[in-house]
Amino acid sequence: MEYLTNDCYTDFLTVPGLQGEDFTHLANLNTQNGMQECYVKIYPTNEDSMLNEIIGYLFAKELNIPVPKYAGLVEIEIGDGKDIELQTIPPNSQWLCNQSEVIGWWTSKEKSPSLLAHFSLDKFKDLSRRSQILYSKKLTKQLTSALESAFKKKNLGPICAFDFFFSNIDRNLGNILFGDSLIAIDHGQIFGGKYWAHDFKQLAMQEHPHKIRDLVKNLQLNLPKNVIDSACLKYDEIISLIQSKPAKDVLEFLSDFSGLPHEKIFNSVDEYLEVRSMDESKYKNKFNRLI
């Protein structure tokens, strides 16, 4: 991962798709690997989403879960004549207009489209309509068959295991890229959501919503045993990593930021990981019923 100073943010390009409170856009960034077109996401400062992104990305890399090749943080100036002009900020992200400098989370743009775009579901700009299409029994047989085939060929299992263990409640089809393998993007809602719980031990003992599980069940997709087997195998790998490596070793990147309460972060994450992996059979039994 790489921290980029403001002079590395060279060009604001465009705002793709639907926007929530967080502001996602494409920009050219001058990284240590050269000039790259990247997705940049700016989260509201009262959320823990960017911290989730960093933690999720680092653990995913450690566990060989396919993620964008490059990622990091970048300094951004906002205002007239700055990196992001005020008129480019969409209505849902107007809180940004009161900021002059922010830190954004960036990932390199991959050539692969999301599953949402690949199956042309992104044409439904109305989220309620899109959800209705996705979770309807009336979904076309062709689309159901295509999703089933994609999940079989590209191996959905490891991503499901990762999301289940880290309580990612937002792994929708827009957050999985459809390339040579399935690539996981957007970890902003691991640990149960945008805001960190006061009690990570209690958080780790809970079961959280899992969008891919719900999609598989609602569409009654027929997934082969090897998908479940690969998920359980990856789950075992996660447990092994957690038992052999403290969070601060995986999250070494965070130590570069003096403004963060490092020990509190490491202790909270370690507490979650320890409890989550304590009763392996309990969680594996739940996971076996996942798909």
Sine and cosine of phi, psi and omega as CSV:
sin_phi,cos_phi,sin_psi,cos_psi,sin_omega,cos_omega
0.00,0.00,0.42,-0.91,-0.13,-0.99
-0.67,-0.74,0.71,-0.71,0.10,-1.00
-0.99,-0.12,0.84,-0.54,-0.05,-1.00
-0.95,-0.31,0.76,-0.65,0.08,-1.00
-0.98,0.22,0.16,-0.99,-0.13,-0.99
-0.86,0.51,-0.54,0.84,-0.03,-1.00
-0.92,0.38,-0.23,0.97,0.04,-1.00
-1.00,0.10,-0.23,0.97,0.06,-1.00
-1.00,0.07,0.97,-0.25,-0.17,-0.99
-0.99,-0.16,-0.63,0.77,-0.06,-1.00
-0.55,-0.83,0.78,-0.63,0.23,-0.97
-0.98,0.18,0.76,-0.65,-0.08,-1.00
-0.96,-0.27,-0.92,0.38,-0.08,-1.00
-0.34,-0.94,0.25,-0.97,0.07,-1.00
-0.95,-0.31,0.94,-0.35,-0.06,-1.00
-1.00,0.01,0.67,-0.74,0.21,-0.98
0.89,0.45,-0.34,-0.94,-0.03,-1.00
-0.97,0.26,0.53,-0.85,-0.02,-1.00
-0.82,-0.57,0.65,-0.76,0.14,-0.99
-0.98,-0.21,-0.47,-0.88,0.05,-1.00
-0.92,0.40,-0.60,0.80,0.09,-1.00
-0.96,0.29,0.54,-0.84,-0.12,-0.99
-0.93,-0.36,0.94,-0.35,0.00,-1.00
-0.97,-0.25,0.72,-0.69,0.04,-1.00
-0.48,-0.87,0.25,-0.97,0.09,-1.00
-0.99,-0.11,0.64,-0.77,0.01,-1.00
-0.50,-0.87,0.42,-0.91,0.15,-0.99
-1.00,0.01,0.81,-0.59,0.01,-1.00
-0.84,-0.54,0.66,-0.75,0.04,-1.00
-1.00,-0.03,0.99,-0.11,-0.07,-1.00
-0.99,-0.15,0.07,-1.00,0.04,-1.00
-0.92,0.39,-0.22,0.97,0.07,-1.00
-0.98,-0.20,0.30,0.95,0.02,-1.00
0.99,-0.14,-0.05,-1.00,0.00,-1.00
-0.94,0.34,0.77,-0.64,-0.02,-1.00
-0.69,-0.72,0.57,-0.82,0.16,-0.99
-0.99,0.11,0.82,-0.57,-0.13,-0.99
-0.74,-0.68,0.44,-0.90,0.21,-0.98
-1.00,0.06,0.76,-0.65,0.02,-1.00
-0.86,-0.51,0.76,-0.65,-0.01,-1.00
-0.83,-0.55,0.77,-0.64,0.03,-1.00
-0.92,-0.38,0.86,-0.51,-0.04,-1.00
-0.98,-0.17,0.51,-0.86,0.13,-0.99
-0.82,0.57,0.63,-0.78,-0.11,-0.99
-0.93,0.36,-0.29,0.96,0.01,-1.00
-1.00,0.08,-0.03,1.00,0.03,-1.00
-0.99,-0.13,0.32,-0.95,0.11,-0.99
-0.97,-0.23,0.27,0.96,-0.12,-0.99
-0.89,0.46,-0.65,0.76,-0.04,-1.00
-0.93,0.36,-0.59,0.81,0.09,-1.00
-0.89,0.46,-0.65,0.76,0.08,-1.00
-0.87,0.50,-0.67,0.75,0.01,-1.00
-0.85,0.53,-0.75,0.67,-0.03,-1.00
-0.89,0.46,-0.76,0.65,-0.04,-1.00
-0.89,0.45,-0.71,0.70,0.00,-1.00
-0.88,0.47,-0.69,0.72,-0.02,-1.00
-0.90,0.44,-0.71,0.70,-0.05,-1.00
-0.91,0.42,-0.66,0.75,0.04,-1.00
-0.94,0.35,-0.61,0.79,0.03,-1.00
-0.88,0.47,-0.69,0.72,0.04,-1.00
-0.88,0.47,-0.68,0.74,-0.01,-1.00
-0.89,0.46,-0.52,0.85,-0.07,-1.00
-0.99,-0.15,0.15,0.99,0.01,-1.00
0.86,0.51,0.55,0.83,0.19,-0.98
-0.99,0.15,0.81,-0.58,-0.02,-1.00
-0.86,0.51,0.83,-0.56,0.05,-1.00
-0.68,-0.73,0.21,-0.98,0.07,-1.00
-0.79,0.61,0.57,-0.82,-0.15,-0.99
-0.88,0.47,-0.65,0.76,-0.05,-1.00
-0.82,-0.57,0.50,-0.87,0.00,-1.00
-0.31,-0.95,0.23,-0.97,0.05,-1.00
0.26,-0.97,-0.37,-0.93,0.01,-1.00
-0.87,-0.50,0.45,-0.89,0.00,-1.00
-0.61,-0.79,0.65,-0.76,0.07,-1.00
-0.98,0.18,0.70,-0.71,-0.07,-1.00
-0.71,-0.70,0.70,-0.72,0.09,-1.00
-0.98,-0.22,0.63,-0.78,-0.06,-1.00
-0.84,-0.54,0.69,-0.72,0.03,-1.00
0.62,-0.79,0.09,-1.00,-0.01,-1.00
-0.88,0.48,0.80,-0.60,-0.01,-1.00
0.98,0.20,0.12,0.99,-0.02,-1.00
-0.98,-0.21,-0.18,-0.98,-0.03,-1.00
-0.85,0.52,-0.74,0.68,0.01,-1.00
-0.89,-0.46,0.92,-0.40,0.02,-1.00
-0.96,0.28,0.55,-0.83,-0.06,-1.00
-0.85,0.52,-0.59,0.81,-0.07,-1.00
-0.95,0.32,-0.22,0.98,0.02,-1.00
-1.00,0.05,-0.15,0.99,-0.06,-1.00
-0.99,0.14,0.85,-0.53,-0.05,-1.00
-0.95,0.32,0.29,-0.96,-0.07,-1.00
-0.80,0.60,-0.67,0.75,-0.06,-1.00
-0.94,0.35,-0.23,0.97,-0.05,-1.00
-0.91,-0.42,0.43,0.90,-0.07,-1.00
-0.89,0.45,-0.32,0.95,0.07,-1.00
-0.84,0.55,-0.42,0.91,-0.01,-1.00
-0.92,0.38,-0.41,0.91,-0.03,-1.00
-0.90,0.43,-0.32,0.95,0.01,-1.00
-1.00,-0.03,0.05,1.00,-0.02,-1.00
-0.96,-0.28,0.51,-0.86,0.09,-1.00
-0.94,-0.35,-0.54,0.84,0.05,-1.00
-0.68,-0.74,0.70,-0.72,0.01,-1.00
-0.65,-0.76,0.23,-0.97,0.13,-0.99
-0.94,-0.34,0.78,-0.63,0.02,-1.00
-0.94,-0.35,0.47,-0.88,0.09,-1.00
-1.00,-0.08,0.79,-0.61,-0.02,-1.00
-0.82,-0.57,0.52,-0.85,0.14,-0.99
-0.69,-0.73,0.55,-0.83,0.02,-1.00
-0.90,0.44,0.62,-0.79,0.01,-1.00
-0.96,0.27,0.82,-0.57,0.04,-1.00
-1.00,-0.02,0.42,-0.91,0.00,-1.00
-0.95,0.32,-0.39,0.92,-0.10,-0.99
-0.97,0.23,0.65,-0.76,0.10,-0.99
-0.98,0.19,0.29,-0.96,0.12,-0.99
-0.95,0.31,0.32,-0.95,0.09,-1.00
-0.86,0.50,-0.56,0.83,0.02,-1.00
-0.88,0.48,-0.71,0.70,0.00,-1.00
-0.96,0.28,-0.63,0.78,-0.02,-1.00
-0.85,0.53,-0.62,0.79,-0.01,-1.00
-0.99,-0.15,0.28,0.96,0.09,-1.00
0.86,0.51,0.44,0.90,0.04,-1.00
-0.99,0.13,-0.23,0.97,0.02,-1.00
-0.96,0.28,-0.12,0.99,0.04,-1.00
-0.95,0.33,-0.32,0.95,0.04,-1.00
-1.00,0.07,1.00,-0.10,-0.06,-1.00
-0.95,0.30,-0.40,0.92,0.05,-1.00
-0.98,0.18,0.92,-0.39,-0.09,-1.00
-0.88,0.48,-0.59,0.81,0.00,-1.00
-0.92,0.40,-0.61,0.79,0.04,-1.00
-0.93,0.38,-0.67,0.74,0.02,-1.00
-0.88,0.48,-0.71,0.71,0.01,-1.00
-0.89,0.46,-0.65,0.76,0.01,-1.00
-0.88,0.47,-0.66,0.75,0.01,-1.00
-0.90,0.43,-0.73,0.68,-0.09,-1.00
-0.91,0.41,-0.63,0.78,-0.13,-0.99
-0.97,-0.23,0.33,0.94,-0.02,-1.00
-0.99,-0.11,0.63,-0.78,0.09,-1.00
-0.92,0.40,-0.28,0.96,-0.04,-1.00
-1.00,0.07,0.06,1.00,0.03,-1.00
-0.81,0.58,0.67,-0.75,-0.07,-1.00
-0.86,0.51,0.58,-0.81,0.02,-1.00
-0.87,0.49,-0.54,0.84,-0.03,-1.00
-0.90,0.43,-0.71,0.71,-0.01,-1.00
-0.93,0.36,-0.66,0.75,0.03,-1.00
-0.86,0.51,-0.70,0.71,0.00,-1.00
-0.90,0.43,-0.63,0.77,-0.01,-1.00
-0.92,0.40,-0.67,0.74,0.05,-1.00
-0.89,0.46,-0.69,0.72,0.01,-1.00
-0.85,0.52,-0.71,0.70,0.00,-1.00
-0.90,0.43,-0.67,0.74,-0.01,-1.00
-0.89,0.46,-0.69,0.72,-0.02,-1.00
-0.91,0.41,-0.56,0.83,0.02,-1.00
-0.94,0.33,-0.78,0.63,-0.12,-0.99
-0.93,0.37,-0.66,0.75,-0.14,-0.99
-1.00,-0.07,-0.07,1.00,0.08,-1.00
0.91,0.42,1.00,0.00,0.01,-1.00
-0.97,0.26,-0.37,0.93,-0.19,-0.98
-0.79,0.61,-0.81,0.59,-0.05,-1.00
-0.86,0.51,-0.62,0.78,0.02,-1.00
-0.91,0.40,-0.66,0.75,0.05,-1.00
-0.87,0.49,-0.67,0.74,0.01,-1.00
-0.89,0.46,-0.70,0.71,0.01,-1.00
-0.87,0.49,-0.75,0.66,-0.03,-1.00
-0.91,0.42,-0.61,0.80,0.00,-1.00
-0.91,0.41,-0.71,0.71,-0.03,-1.00
-0.92,0.38,-0.67,0.75,-0.08,-1.00
-1.00,-0.06,0.19,0.98,0.08,-1.00
0.81,0.59,0.76,0.64,0.07,-1.00
-0.99,0.13,0.90,-0.43,-0.08,-1.00
-0.99,-0.11,0.11,0.99,-0.11,-0.99
-0.73,-0.68,0.59,0.81,0.06,-1.00
-1.00,0.06,0.97,0.23,0.05,-1.00
-1.00,0.01,0.02,-1.00,-0.06,-1.00
-0.92,0.40,-0.34,0.94,0.06,-1.00
-0.98,0.22,-0.23,0.97,-0.04,-1.00
-0.96,-0.27,0.31,0.95,0.12,-0.99
-0.76,-0.65,0.84,-0.54,0.03,-1.00
-1.00,0.00,0.59,-0.80,-0.10,-0.99
-0.96,-0.27,1.00,0.03,0.00,-1.00
-0.85,-0.53,-0.59,-0.81,0.07,-1.00
-0.87,0.49,-0.50,0.87,0.16,-0.99
-0.71,-0.70,0.16,-0.99,0.11,-0.99
-0.98,0.19,0.79,-0.61,-0.06,-1.00
-0.94,-0.33,0.80,-0.60,-0.02,-1.00
-1.00,0.04,0.80,-0.60,0.11,-0.99
-0.81,-0.59,0.35,-0.94,0.08,-1.00
0.92,0.38,1.00,-0.08,0.04,-1.00
-0.94,-0.35,0.37,0.93,-0.11,-0.99
-0.90,0.43,-0.26,0.96,-0.01,-1.00
-0.83,-0.56,0.61,0.79,0.24,-0.97
-0.96,0.28,0.10,-1.00,-0.06,-1.00
0.83,0.56,0.53,0.85,0.14,-0.99
0.99,0.11,0.08,1.00,0.06,-1.00
0.57,-0.82,-0.24,-0.97,-0.12,-0.99
-0.97,0.24,-0.37,0.93,-0.09,-1.00
-0.87,-0.49,0.75,-0.66,-0.02,-1.00
-0.94,0.35,0.65,-0.76,0.06,-1.00
-0.95,0.30,0.45,-0.89,0.06,-1.00
-0.94,0.33,-0.50,0.87,-0.07,-1.00
-0.87,-0.50,0.99,-0.15,-0.03,-1.00
-0.95,0.33,-0.44,0.90,0.05,-1.00
-0.91,0.42,-0.72,0.70,0.03,-1.00
-0.91,0.41,-0.64,0.77,0.03,-1.00
-0.85,0.53,-0.68,0.73,-0.05,-1.00
-0.93,0.37,-0.37,0.93,-0.03,-1.00
-1.00,0.06,-0.13,0.99,-0.06,-1.00
-1.00,-0.09,0.40,-0.92,0.15,-0.99
-0.97,-0.24,0.71,-0.70,-0.11,-0.99
-0.91,-0.42,0.30,-0.96,0.03,-1.00
-0.84,0.55,0.56,-0.83,-0.02,-1.00
-0.70,-0.72,0.97,-0.24,-0.17,-0.99
-0.91,0.41,-0.59,0.80,0.01,-1.00
-0.93,0.37,-0.65,0.76,0.07,-1.00
-0.85,0.53,-0.72,0.69,-0.02,-1.00
-0.89,0.45,-0.64,0.77,0.00,-1.00
-0.91,0.42,-0.72,0.70,0.00,-1.00
-0.87,0.49,-0.69,0.73,-0.02,-1.00
-0.94,0.35,-0.71,0.71,-0.05,-1.00
-0.91,0.42,-0.59,0.81,0.00,-1.00
-1.00,0.02,-0.09,1.00,-0.01,-1.00
0.81,0.59,0.73,0.69,0.01,-1.00
-0.93,0.36,0.64,-0.77,-0.01,-1.00
-0.99,-0.12,0.99,-0.11,-0.02,-1.00
-0.99,-0.17,0.65,-0.76,-0.04,-1.00
-0.95,0.31,0.28,-0.96,-0.05,-1.00
-0.88,0.48,-0.50,0.86,-0.06,-1.00
-0.92,0.40,-0.43,0.91,0.06,-1.00
-0.92,0.40,-0.71,0.70,0.02,-1.00
-0.92,0.38,-0.65,0.76,0.01,-1.00
-0.88,0.48,-0.68,0.74,-0.01,-1.00
-0.93,0.38,-0.54,0.84,0.05,-1.00
-0.91,0.41,-0.71,0.70,-0.01,-1.00
-0.92,0.39,-0.58,0.82,0.05,-1.00
-0.90,0.43,-0.69,0.72,0.03,-1.00
-0.91,0.41,-0.59,0.81,0.04,-1.00
-0.88,0.48,-0.66,0.75,0.06,-1.00
-0.88,0.48,-0.64,0.77,0.03,-1.00
-0.89,0.46,-0.65,0.76,0.02,-1.00
-0.88,0.48,-0.73,0.69,0.01,-1.00
-0.86,0.51,-0.70,0.72,-0.01,-1.00
-0.88,0.47,-0.68,0.73,0.02,-1.00
-0.89,0.46,-0.73,0.69,-0.05,-1.00
-0.87,0.49,-0.62,0.78,-0.05,-1.00
-0.97,0.23,-0.28,0.96,-0.08,-1.00
-0.94,-0.34,-0.21,0.98,-0.14,-0.99
-0.63,-0.77,0.86,-0.51,0.04,-1.00
-0.94,0.34,0.39,-0.92,-0.08,-1.00
-0.84,0.54,-0.62,0.78,-0.09,-1.00
-0.90,0.44,-0.44,0.90,0.04,-1.00
-0.96,0.28,-0.61,0.79,0.04,-1.00
-0.96,0.28,-0.59,0.81,-0.11,-0.99
-0.99,-0.15,0.55,0.84,-0.06,-1.00
-0.83,0.56,-0.53,0.85,-0.01,-1.00
-0.82,0.57,-0.58,0.81,-0.06,-1.00
-0.92,0.40,-0.40,0.92,-0.06,-1.00
-0.92,0.39,-0.25,0.97,0.00,-1.00
-0.97,0.22,-0.17,0.98,-0.09,-1.00
-0.95,-0.30,0.95,-0.30,-0.10,-1.00
-0.92,0.38,-0.39,0.92,-0.05,-1.00
-0.98,0.20,-0.16,0.99,-0.04,-1.00
-1.00,-0.05,0.63,-0.78,0.07,-1.00
-0.98,0.20,0.98,0.18,-0.18,-0.98
-0.81,0.59,-0.79,0.61,-0.09,-1.00
-0.87,0.48,-0.63,0.77,0.02,-1.00
-0.89,0.46,-0.68,0.74,0.02,-1.00
-0.90,0.44,-0.78,0.63,-0.04,-1.00
-0.87,0.49,-0.68,0.74,-0.02,-1.00
-0.91,0.42,-0.66,0.75,0.00,-1.00
-0.90,0.43,-0.72,0.69,-0.01,-1.00
-0.91,0.42,-0.69,0.72,0.03,-1.00
-0.86,0.50,-0.65,0.76,0.01,-1.00
-0.89,0.45,-0.69,0.72,0.04,-1.00
-0.87,0.49,-0.76,0.65,-0.07,-1.00
-0.90,0.44,-0.65,0.76,-0.01,-1.00
-0.89,0.45,-0.72,0.69,-0.02,-1.00
-0.94,0.35,-0.65,0.76,-0.05,-1.00
-0.90,0.45,-0.53,0.85,-0.05,-1.00
-0.99,-0.15,0.00,1.00,-0.10,-0.99
-0.91,0.42,-0.75,0.66,-0.03,-1.00
-0.95,-0.32,0.99,0.17,-0.12,-0.99
-0.85,0.53,-0.67,0.74,-0.07,-1.00
-0.90,0.43,-0.60,0.80,-0.01,-1.00
-0.87,0.49,-0.76,0.65,-0.05,-1.00
-0.96,0.27,-0.56,0.83,0.04,-1.00
-0.92,0.38,-0.58,0.81,0.07,-1.00
-0.89,0.45,-0.66,0.75,0.05,-1.00
-0.90,0.44,-0.67,0.75,-0.06,-1.00
-0.93,0.36,-0.57,0.82,0.04,-1.00
-0.86,0.52,-0.44,0.90,0.02,-1.00
-1.00,-0.05,0.09,1.00,-0.10,-1.00
-0.92,0.40,-0.70,0.71,-0.05,-1.00
-0.69,-0.73,0.00,0.00,0.00,0.00
